[in-house]
Amino acid sequence: MASSLTLLDPTYSFPHSWKHHVFPSFHGEDVRKNFLSHILKEFRSKGIDLFIDNDIERKRSWGQTVISLFYEVDPTDVKKQTGKTKGDIKIWKQALVEVAKIARYRSRNWKTDAEMIKDIATDVSSKLNHSAPSSDFDGLVGIESQMTKIGSLLQLDSDEVRKIGILGPPGIGKTSIARSLYNQHSQDFQLNVFIDNIKRKYVIPTCSDDYSVKLYLQKQFMSLLTNETDIKIPHLGIVKDRLKDRKVVVVLDDVDRSVQVEAMANKTCWFGHGSRIIVTTQDRRVLKASGINHIHKQHWTEALPKLKTHIDRDGEIASILKFSYDALNDEDKHLFLHIACFFNGEQADIVEGCLAKCFLDVTQGLRVLAEKSLISMESRAIQMAELLVQLGRKIVLKQSVSDLGKRQFLNGAVDIGEVLSDDKADCSSVIGIDLKEEEDISCTSERSFERLTNLQFLRISGNGINTQSLNYISQKLRVLVWSEFQMPTFPSSFNPKFLVKLEMQFSDLEKLWDEIRPFNNLKWMDLSDSDSLEELPDLSTATNLQELDLKLDLGDCSSLAEIPSSIGNAVNLKTFLIFNCSSLLEIPSTIATITNLKSLRLSGCSSLLELPFNIETVTNPMCIDLRCCSSLMKLPSSIGNAIYLQKLDLSHCSSLVKLPSSIGNILSLEELKLSYCSSLVELPSSMKNLGRLSNLKLEKCLKLEILLANINLESLGYLNLSDCSLLKSYPKNIQELDPWTGRISSLQRLVLSGMKKLLNQKPLGISTKFKACIICADGNENGIADGDENGITDLVQTVYCSITSEGNALTACHKRAGQVVKGHLYIFEVEVETEEMTSTELVFEFLVGYWHIYEERINSKTWEIKECGVLQLQEVPLLSIRVVNEDNEPSYTEIGDKPWNPSKTEKRQEKKSKITGASSGI
């Protein structure tokens, strides 16, 4: 007898809801009364509900798993239809062939019917459990996007053995993502195992040798993988020997030591083709040591909404975070608390400078915290996740629940106000106070800080603290940040000896103090937006000062008249910022002694007449910003000796008449901005020596007579000549740019708006034709024909062009190129409807890449465009593209003219080259 069991898949979409788990199809009255009755009893004992079809004809249904049962018959006989009459064979032939092929049970494999029925019921129950849809992660909104990202790393279609790392801070959801992946794909592998919480469950004794540890871990691994509780592991070759031909998926969760990976999944050759090893950890060093290069980094900004909560509301997450903190050594624990309670968001170099005397090696400590994903340092800014900040502050709070003065740090207006208002409590344990901008406290006394004798870090952004209390501030203070400080000067008792960072933005300070005070440790001073500031202190002792910020954004700050000559003592100054100091007449020549200066920014100093004559001795400035220095008439000739200068901005220097010829000696200069220099008459011929100049802006230089022969055009990527109406070119009276465009090899954008005298103005009719050309900077040396490198044939090589005017799209088309060859010239023509145009400026954008024929979109792979150009035509020829080969024999390819409307994502992926010009043609 051949019968079947059909498992109803609950994940499949049916026309109605199924109420049963299994559909048994047994034919024959004797079987139903005997064998089937025993099947029903055993299944129901395991909670499996069956549907009995007494009169229904059985057919294959939607999305169901069918398992055949051969009871007292051989599958071969069924497949070959032996033992049946000719009429039976005709009726059952096709059905029995299919039944014999699918998954099956054979009664002859068991000694008794009882054993067989029990095993079948167990197997069916297991299959139902695996087919049931998981709801474990229904509340974790966003997990699908994370799994999609990891899916690209897993590459489940590949036969290679691949190791994947999931890296992120503790409690962020690494385990949840790994378990979701495991639940979704484990049934596709011959063997599977998920070993969770390895860091806690398999603690490695400190006295154990490496070999013994690996034997122990490998035994645990093989035991879980094979369900053998008493498995013996005599040596470390067992995993490879047992699994080298098996396709397995292994998840090693919460690994904190590389030896754990080495013991259980050290090499890919240990596992069969198509195997996947997934390792979750918060320590980047583990992945690096284990040779795992395919890493998904889980960031807090991508964390699931469940995690964006208060630490007290989720005990499990709090426990995970605390465990990670407890695993740190004492030095790193202290550094963790300093960041959580005061330095979160600061630049790493500032933290290193402020804490240098408090820790043995701050740099190493920050590196450890970053490698363990407890902080991030993107762009050198230290960021700690909110839940970790809450953990750190909760640990500090438990230092003394009732006596607030015995805590290291005070955060929050309530606690700060209570401590500063209590004139009897011992507050010597407090080293840091951080009062946020949105927090205010009740007014405190003048002696509020008197008892905080060990205070080192103070940040006040809120209101309520008496400014006179600065008279009693700790002499150990290392960081002072006080926004809107309302005193004209510091009290005479204030000693900045240990001060590393001083930040007094938007203050009422007129000066800091009169006499010379020790500034030996000061590295960062920010007095920005202090519009009453009249003078700076003597900086003779500020030998470690790295950044001086005097940014004044109010536009008419006429108070600050001079910079003290003692600024020259700040030999380590790297950044000097003075914005909009309208009364500042000069910069002291002593600035030349600051050999480490990287950036000198003096924009908006409208009374500044000149730079120091010896500016060249400032050997390292990479950027000099003199924007809107409207009284500046000239630059010192010594500027040519600033051999490291890369950026020089003289925009809106309306009194500047000429540049010194020595500017041609600044061979490192990459960017020169002269826009709106309305008095500038000429450019020195020495500028043709600037071989690295890539950005030149001459917009609105109305008196400038530009001789293009004096400009090194070969290196330029951006050139703006808008409204330079006195543009001169070569001696003959030419009306086009052709003679000098031949010298442009890197130009990506050329702006010529307002240049009506440059070219012969061609009339614009209902439509206007342009001839465009491009040269690709990369691609295959021999040309890449249609179809990409992977052989996908529904892709064609395409040149895409869009034309806009004042931000409005006029037309867009893509033209089949046949193949793209590096360094070859491609010429084609486009048509624009210009009848209703209100502007004479057009912007042409080009893109070269693959066009999906069926999906009608550009592929993400594009090529860089080296050169491009546009010329207005008199007549309108048919749209075509011409490919000029190296032998100068042109070949033509028919092209389409199908508009392309790219999505926002596709636009972001474009590598664009732009030309902006008057409608008369370029």
N, C-alpha and C positions, 0 to 999 in steps of 0.2 A: 504494500500500500504506500503510495506517495501522497503526502498531504503537506500543508503549509501553515506557518504562523506569520501573520502580518503585523509588524509593529507600526502603530500610527504615530507619525512624526508630529509632535506638538508645535514645532517651529514652522511647519508648512502652512501656507494660507489655503484653507479649504472653503468651499461654499457654505459650510455650516460648522458649528462647533462639535468636535468629537467628545463623547462621554466615556469612551473605552480606551484601554491601552493596547489590547491585542485582539486581532481578528483571526481565530483558528478556523481553518477550512479542512474538515475531515469528512470524507464521504464513506458511506456504508453504515447501516444500522447497528451492526455488531460492534464496530469501532466506537461509535458514539456512546454506546451503553457501557463499554468496558474501558478501553484505553483513554478515550477523551475525558471520561469522568474523573480519572485519576489526575490527568493534566489540569483540569479545572480546579480540583481540590488543592493541588500543590501551588498553582499560580495564585489562587485567592489567599492562601496562607502568607504569601509575600506581598499582599496588597495590590496584586495585578488584576485589573478588571477586564474580563473577556466579553466579546460580543459573539453570540451563537447565531449562525445563519441557518435556520431550519429549512427555509424555502427559497433562499436567495441564491441566484446564480453568481458565483465568484468570478470577478474580473480584476485585472490590474487597476489600482487606484492611484490617486494623486500623492506623490511624495512619500510612499510607504516603503518600509523595509520588509522584504519577503524572505523567510527562512524555510527551506523545504525540510521535511522530515520523512526519511525512508524507513518505514516500519516493516520489517520482515521482507524486504525487497532490496536488491542491489541497484545503486544509481546507474550502473552500466546497462543493466537490463532496461531501465526506464529510457535512458538516452537512445538505445538502439531499438527500443520498442519490441523486445523479444518477449515471448510468452503470451502474446496477444493475438486475437483474430485479425483478419484482414480489415474488417469493418472497424474494429477498435483502433487499429493503427491509423486509419484515415482520419478518425475523429480526434484522437489525442496526439497526433504526431507533433505538431508545432508546439503545443503547450508543454508536453513532456520534455522536448529538447531544451526548452528554456528553463524548466524546473530543474533539470539535471545539472545545469550550469551554475546556478546561484548557490549562495551559502547554504549548508545543509547539516542535518544531524543524521547519523546512521545508527540504527538500533543495534546492529551487530558489533558496535564498538563498546557496548556495555554488557556486563554479565547478567544484570537483571533490569526489568522495566522500572523498578523503584529507583535504582541508582540513576538511570537515564533521565527519568522525569525530574528528579531533584536537580540534576546538573543543568538540564534544559531551563528549568524555572530560574535557577541562579544566573545563568547566562543571559536570559531575556531580561531579568531584573537589572542586570548591569548595563545592558544596552539601552534600556529605557532611561536609566540614570544619566548616561552620557548624552542621550539625545534631548533630554529636557533642557529648555532654555534657561540660562543662568540669569538670576536677578541680583546676584551679589553686588553688582556695580551700577544698579539702576539709579542710585542716588548721586553717583559721581558724574555730574554733568561736565562734559569736556574730555572724558577719557577716550572717546572715539578719535578725536583729533590727535591725541598723543600716540595712540596705537597706529594711526595712519603714518605718522612720522617714523615710528620704529619699524613699521612694515617695510619701508624702503631700505632699512639696514638689514633686516632679516633675510630678504630675498629668498623666500621659501621655495620658489621655482628652481633655484640653483641646486646642483648636486654637490657643491663644495661644502666642506665642514666649516661653519662660521661661528665665531665667538663675538657676542654682542655685550656691550656694557651699558647699564643704565645708571647714570651718575647724578647725584643731587643731594641736597641737605637732608638731614634726618626729619622724618615726619611729613615729607612733601608728597608722598604717594608712589614711591618707586615700587614698593611691594605690590600695591594694588594694580599697577600697570602690568607688572611681570605676571601676576596671577591671572589677570584677565587674558593676556596673551597665551598663557599656558592652558587655561580652560578652553580657549577657542581652537587651539591647534594640536593639543597633545594626542588626540585620537588619530592624527595623521602620521604618527611615529610608531615604530615597533615597540620601543620602550620609552618610558617617560618618568621623570621624578622632579618634584619641587621640594627643595630643602630650604626651609624658611628659618629666619632669625639665627643664622650661623654664628654671628658674633656673640650672642648670649648662650645659645644651646651647646656650643662646642668650644668652651673656653680653654685656651691652651695654657697649661702650667708653665710657669716661667723657667722651671728647672729642666724641662723636657728637651731631649735632643731632637734635631730636625727630622731624622729618619723615623723615630718612634711616633712623632706627631703625624707624619704623613701616613704611616701604617694605620694609625687610629682613625684618621679622617677618611681614608679610603675604605676601611671596613664599614664605617657608618654609611658612606655613599653607596656601596654595593649592596648593603643590607636593605636600604630603602628602595633601591632601583629594582632588585630582584625579589623582594619580599621574603628573603631568607634571613631569619633572625640570628641564626647561629653560624653564619658564613665565616669561613676561615680565610685570612689574607696573609699568606706566608711571605710575600714580597710585593714590591711596588709595580710589578708588571701585570697584575691581575686585571686591572681595568682595560688596558689595551688588548689583552688576550681574549677577554670575554666580549668586548664591545666593538672590536675593529671592523666587524662585518654587520653591525646592527645600526639601523637608523634610529637615533635617540634624540630626545629633547631634554635638556637638563637646565634647571633654574637653581642657581646658587644665590640665595637671598641674604642681603645684609652682611656682605663679606668685609672684614676689616684687616685681614692679613693676607699677603700674597701666597703664603704657604698653604692656605685653604684651597686656593685655585690650583696650585701646583699638585696637591695630593689628589684632587677629584677630577680635574679637567685640564691638565697641564698642556697637552699637545693635541692638535687637531687629528693627528694620525691615530689617536686612541679610539676614534669613533668612525662609524661607517659613513658612506656617502649620504649627503643631505642632512646630517645631524646639525643641531643648533644648541649652542651653549649660551645661556643668558646669565650675566652676573650683575647684581645690583649692589651698589656701594656708595658711600659718601666720600670715599678717599680716592682721589685721582691717581695716587701713587700705586695703588693696588692694580688698577687697570694697566698702567704703564709697565709695571714689573711683570704682568701676566701676558704682555704682548697683545692686548686687546686694543685695536685701533678703531673699530666701529662702535662709536659711543653716542648715546642719546643723552644730552644734558637736560635735566629737568630743572627749570627755573621757577622761582617763587611766583613770578608774574604769570606763569602758565599753570600754577597749582590749581587743583580742583576747588570749587567753592566751599566744599566741606572743610578745607584746611584754612580758609580765610576766616578765622574765628578767634575768640579769646582763648588763651591757653588753659584757663580754668574750666572751660566747657567741654574739653575732650581729654579725659585722663590718659587714654592710650597714646595720643600724640605727645602729651606732656611727658609721659614716661620715656618715650623714644628720644625726645630732645634731651631730657635730663641724663639719660644713659650716655649719650654722645658727649655731653659736657663732662661727666664724671670720668670718662676715658682719657681726658687731657691731663697733662702734668700740671703741677701747681703754677708754674710760670705762665703757661698758655691759658689756664683758667683765669688768672688775674687779667691778662690781656683781653680775653673774651668779655669780662665784666666792664673793663674800661671802655670798650667799643659799644657795648649794649647800653651803657648808662651815660656816655658823653660823646664819643668820637664817631658814632655812626654817621656816614655821609661825608666825612672828611677825606681829603686827599691823603694817599698813603705816605707821601714824603712829609706832610705836616704831622701826621701821627707819629712817624718815626722820629722826627725832630723833637716833638713835645714829650715823648716818653723815653728818650734815649737814656736819661739818667735814672729812670725808674725800672728798667728791665735790662737783662744781660744782652739780649739780641732781639730787638723789636722786629727787624726785617725778617728774621727766621721765624719768629712767632706768628707774624702775619701770613707767612708762606704756609705754615702748618695749618692755620685756621682756614685758609683758602683751599688747600688740598683736601681737607676734610669737609669741604662745602659748608662751613659754618659762616663764612663771609665770601663775598665776591669782590674782585678788584678790577673790574672793567674800566679801562681808561684811567687806572690808578686811583679811582674813587672807591673807598671802602663802603660796601653796602651789606648790612645784616638784615635778614628777613624779620618781619614784625613779630612773628611767634618766638623767634630766638631772642629778640630784644626783650620781649615780655618775660622769657625764661630768665635772662640775666638779671633783670630788675627784680624779679620775684626772689631770686637767690640772695640778692643784696637786702631785700626787705626782711628775709628770715635771719639775717645777721643780728637783728634786734627788732622784734615786733613792736614792743612797747616803748623802748627808749630810742627815738629816732636819731639822736645825736651820736649813737654808736654805729651807725651805718657808714659805709664808705662813700656812697653817692646818694644824693637827694634829687628825685625827679617828681614833678607834679607840684602844683601851687599849694595844695593843702599841707603836705609834709614840709615843704620849704618854708612856708609862712609860719608853721608851728615852731620850727627850730629857730628861725631868726627872731621870733617874738619872745622866746624863753631866755631871759637874761641870767638864769641860774644853772641851766643844764650844761653838762660836760659834752662838748661837741668836737673834741680833739680827733675823733676817728673820721670825721667828714673830710674827704679830699676833693670832692667834686659836686657842683651844683649846676643844674641845667633847667632854667625857667623858660618855657616855650613862649613864642610870640602871642599865642591866643590865650595865655594864662595870666591872670593878675592876682596879686595878693594884697592883703590890707597893709597899709603903710607901716613900715618898720622904723625902729629907732636909729639914731646916728651911730650906735655902738653894736649894730646887728652882727657884724663879722668879728667882733672882738674875741669871742670864745672859739672861733674856728681857726685855731692856730696852725693847723696843718693843711689848710685849703690850698689846692694847687690848680684846680680847673674851675673857672667861673664863666658861665654864659647866661646873660640876662637879656631876654628879648621881650619879656612882659613888663607890666607896670607894678608899682607899689613898693619897690625897694628904695630906701632913702639914699640918694647919691652921696650924702655926707659920710655914709658908713664906709666909704672908700678910705677914710682917714685911719680906719682900724683894720684894714685888709691884711691878710697874711703876707709876710715877707717871702714866703715860699711860692708865691703865685707864679705859675708857668704859662697859663692861658687866661687871657682876659678878653671876653667878647661882651660888649655892652652897647646895644643898639639904642639910639636916641638919648645918649648920655647928656644930662642937662646942667653941666657945669662948664664954665669958660676955661678952666684949667684943672689939672690934677692937684690934689692936696699936697702940701709940702712934705708930708710924711710918706708919700707913696714911693716905694723903692722898686724899680723894674729890673733889679739885678738878675733874677732868675727867669724873667719873662722871655718866652720863646715866641709867642704869638700875641699881637695886640690888634684888636679889631674894634673900631669905634665908629661904625657907619651912622650917618644921619645925626651926628652929635652936634652940640652947641659949642664945641671946643674952639677957642680962638688961638690957643697955643697949648702945648703939653705942659711945659714948665720952663723956668728961666735958666737955671744953672745946668751945668753938664751933669748928666746922670749915667750910671753904668748901663750899657746896652749890649754887653758882651755876648749874651745868649740869644738876643732877638734875631729872628729869621724872617718873620712875616709881619708887616705893619700895613693895616688897611684903615685909612681915614676918609674913605670915599663918602661923597655927599655931605661932608661937613662944611657947609657953605660959609661959615663964619671964620674958618681957619685962616689966620694971617701969617703965621710962620711955622716952620718946622723946628724941632729941637736940634741941638748940636748932635751930630751923628758920628762924632770922633771915635766913640767906642763901639759903634755898630759894625764891627768887622765881619760878623756872620750874617748880616742882613741879606736875604735872598730876594725878597719881593717888597716893593714899595708901591702902594696903590693910593693915589691921590685923585681918584676919579671924581670929578665934580660935574654932575649932570644937570645943574639948574640953568645953565646957559649964560648967566650974567654974574658969575662968581668973581668979583673983582678984588677980593680980599688978599689972596695969596700973591705976593709981589716977587718973591725970590726963593730960590732953592739955596740952602747954605752950602758954602764951599766944602764943608766937612762931609758932603755926600761922597767925596772921593775916597773916604776911609772905608766905605762899604764895599770893599774889594770883591766880595762874593755876591753882590747884587746881580740877579739874573733878569728880573723884569722891573721896569720903571714905567709906571702908568701915571700920566698927568693929562686929564681931559678937561677941556673947556675952562682953563685957567686964563681968563681974558686979560689979566693985568701982568701976567708973567712976561718979562722983557727978554730974559736970556737964561741960558743954561750954563752953570759954571764950568769953566774949562777943566776943573778937577775931575769931571766925569770921565775924562780920558783914562784915569787910573783904574777904572772898573773893568778889568780885563775879562770878566766872566759874563758880561751883559749880553743877553740873547735878544731882548726885545726892548726897544725904546719907543714909547707911544706918547706923542705930544699933541694929539689932534685937538683942534678947537682952541688952541692957545693963540688967540687972534692978535695979540700984541707982540708976539715973538718975532724979532727982527732977523736973527741969524742963529746958526748953530755954532758951537765952539770951533775955532779954527783948527784945533787938533783932534777933530772927531775921528780921524783915521786911526788914532792910537787905541780906540775902543775896538780891540781886535776881533771880537767874536759876535757882534750884533748880526743876527740873521734877518731882523725886521726893523725898519724905521718907519714910523707912521706919523706924518706931518699934515694930515688932512685938515683943511679949514684953518690953516695958519695963514690968515689973509694978509698979514704984514710982512711975511717972509719974502724977500726980494731975490735972494740968491743962496746957493749952497756953497760951502767952502770948497776950494779946489782939492783939498785933502780928502774929500769924500771918495775919490778914486782909489785910495789906499785901503778902503774898507773891503778887503778882499773876500770876506766871508758873507757879505751882504747878499741876501736872496730876494728880499721884497722891499721896495721903496714906494711909498704912497704919498704923492704930492697933490692929490685931488683938491680942487677948490682953493688952491693957493693963488689967489687972484692977483697978487702983486709980483709973482715970480716972472721974470723977463726971459731968462735963459738958463740953461744947464751948463755946468763946467765941462770942458772937453775931457777932463779926466774921468768922467763917468764911463767912458769906454774902457777903462781899465778894470772895472768891476766885473770880471769875467764870470763870476758866480751868480750874477743878477738874473733872476728868472721872471720877476714881475715888476713892471713899472707902470704906475697909474698917474696920468697927468690930466685927467678929465677936468673940464671947467677951469683950467688955468688960462683965464681970459686975456692975460697980458703976455703970455709966452709967444715969442716971435719965431724962434727957430730951434731945431734940434742939432746938436753937434754931429759932425760927420763921423766922429769916433764911435758912434753907436753901432756902426756896422760891425764892430769887433765883439759885440755882445752875442756870442754864439749859443748861450743857454737861454736867452730871452724867449719866453713862450707866451707871455701875456702883456700886451701893450694897449693901453687905453688913452686915446687922444680926443675923446668926445668933447664937443663944444669949445675946442681951442680955436676961437674965432679969428685970432690974429696970426695963428701959426701957419707959416709957409712950409709945407711938408715936402721935402725932396725925398722921394721914395728910395732913391739910390743910397741914401744915408742910413737906411734901416736894414738890419740883418733879417731878411724875410724867411730864411731857410728854417729857422727854429720856431717861428711863431705858430702857436695853436689858436690864438685869439687876437684879433686886431679890430679895434673900434676907431673908425675915422668919421663918425657921424658929425655933420655940421662943420666939418673942417673945410670951409668953402674956398680956402686959398691953397688947396692941394695942388702940388706941382709934381710932374712926373719926369719924363725924359725930355731932352732938348727939342725934339720935333713935336709939332702940335698934334698930339694924338688924342683920340676921343674915347678910347677904351682902355681897360686895364691889362689887355693881353700881354704887352711887353714885360710887365713885372710879375704877372701871375705865374709865369714859368719858373720863377725862382722860389715859389712857395711849395715846400715839400711836406709840411706838417699841419697846415692850416685846417682847422675844423670849423671855425666860425669867423665870419667877416661881416661887420656891421657898417653900412654906408648910408643910413637913413639921412635924408635932407641934402644929399649930394646931387642936386639937380644939374649942376654945371659940369659934372664929371663926364656924362655921356650924352650922346644925341638922344633926345627924348622921342621915343617911338609912340605913336598914338595907340590908345587902348580902345578896341572895339567891343563887340559883343563877347568875343572870346579872344584870348591871347595865347600864342604858342611859345614854348621855351624849349631850348635844347639843354639837356643836363648831362654831366659826365661825372663818373666816380672812378677811383682806383682803390682796390682792396689792399689792406695792409697785411692780411693773413689769409689762410686757406691752404689748399694743397698746391704744391709747386707744379704738379702735373695737371691740375684741374680736378674738380670733383663733379661728376656728372649727376643727373637726377637720381634720387635715392641716397640716403645718408650712409655713413660708414657701416651701419648695421644691416644694410641691404634692404631697408624699407623703401619700397618702390612707389608708394603713393605720395612721395615728397618730390618737389621740383625746386631747382635753384631759382631764386626770385630776387629781383631788385624792387624794393618798395619805396614809393615817394609820396609824401603828403605835402600840401601847400596850404598855408594859413595866412590870414591878414588880420592884424589886431586881435589875435586869439581866436578868430572865427575860421573854421575849416572851410576851404574852398573846393578842394578835390583831393582824392587819394586813389592811387592805383598801384597794382603790382604787376611786374612784367617778367615773364619767364626768360631766364638768361641762358639756359642750357647747361652751363657749367661756370664755376667761379675759379679763376686762376689768380694767384697772388701776383700783384704788380701790374696786372693788365688793365687797360682803359676800357670802360663801358660807357657808351654814348646812347642816349635815348631821348625822346621828345614827349612832352606833356602839354596838355591844353587846360586853360583856366578860364572860367566864365568871369569876365571883368567888367561887364556892363554896369553893374550896380556897386562897384567898389568905391569906398569913400577914402581909402588910404592908398598911398603910393608905395607902401612897404609890404613886401611879401617874405614869408619865411618858408624855406624849402628844407624838409627833413628826409634823410635817406636811411635805408636799412637794407642789408643784404642777409638773406637766410633761406631756410627751407620753407616752402608753402605746402601745407596739407591740402591735397586735392579734395578729399572727401569732407574733412572737417572745416575747410575754408578758414584757415588761420595760419599765422606764422609760427614755426617751431621755435622753441626756446633758444636753440643754437643759432647764433648770429656771428658775423665776421666784422672786424674793425675796418672802418673806412679811412684810408690814408689821406686822400684828397678828393675834393668835389668842386663843381662849378656850374654856373647857370648862365645862359645867354638868351635874350629875347629874339624871336624870329620874326621876319616880315610876313612870311606866308605860313600856311598850315599844312604840313605834309601828314601822311598817314602815320599812326603810332607804330613805332618799330624800335628795335634795339640793335645796335651795331656793336659787335665785339671786335676790337682791333688786336690781331695777333702780333707776336713779336716780329714776324716778318713783314709787318705793316700791310698785309693783305687783309682787308676787312671781310668779315663774314657776317651774314644777317640771320636773325632768328625771328620768326613770327612770334608776337607777344599778345597777351590778353590785356584787357583794360577793365578788370573787375575791381570794384571798390572794396576796400578792407576796413572794417570797423573793429579795431582791436579792443579787447577788454582792458580794464585798468591794470590787471596783473601782467598782461602781455606788454603793455606800454612800459611798465617798470622794468621789464626784462630787456627792453630794446637797448642796443648800443647805437646811439644816435650820432650823426654828424650833421651840423646845421650850417646853413648859409642864410644870412638875412641881408636884403638889399633893396634898393629902389626898384620899382617895377620896370624901369628902363632897361634892366638887365645887368648882369655882372659878368 
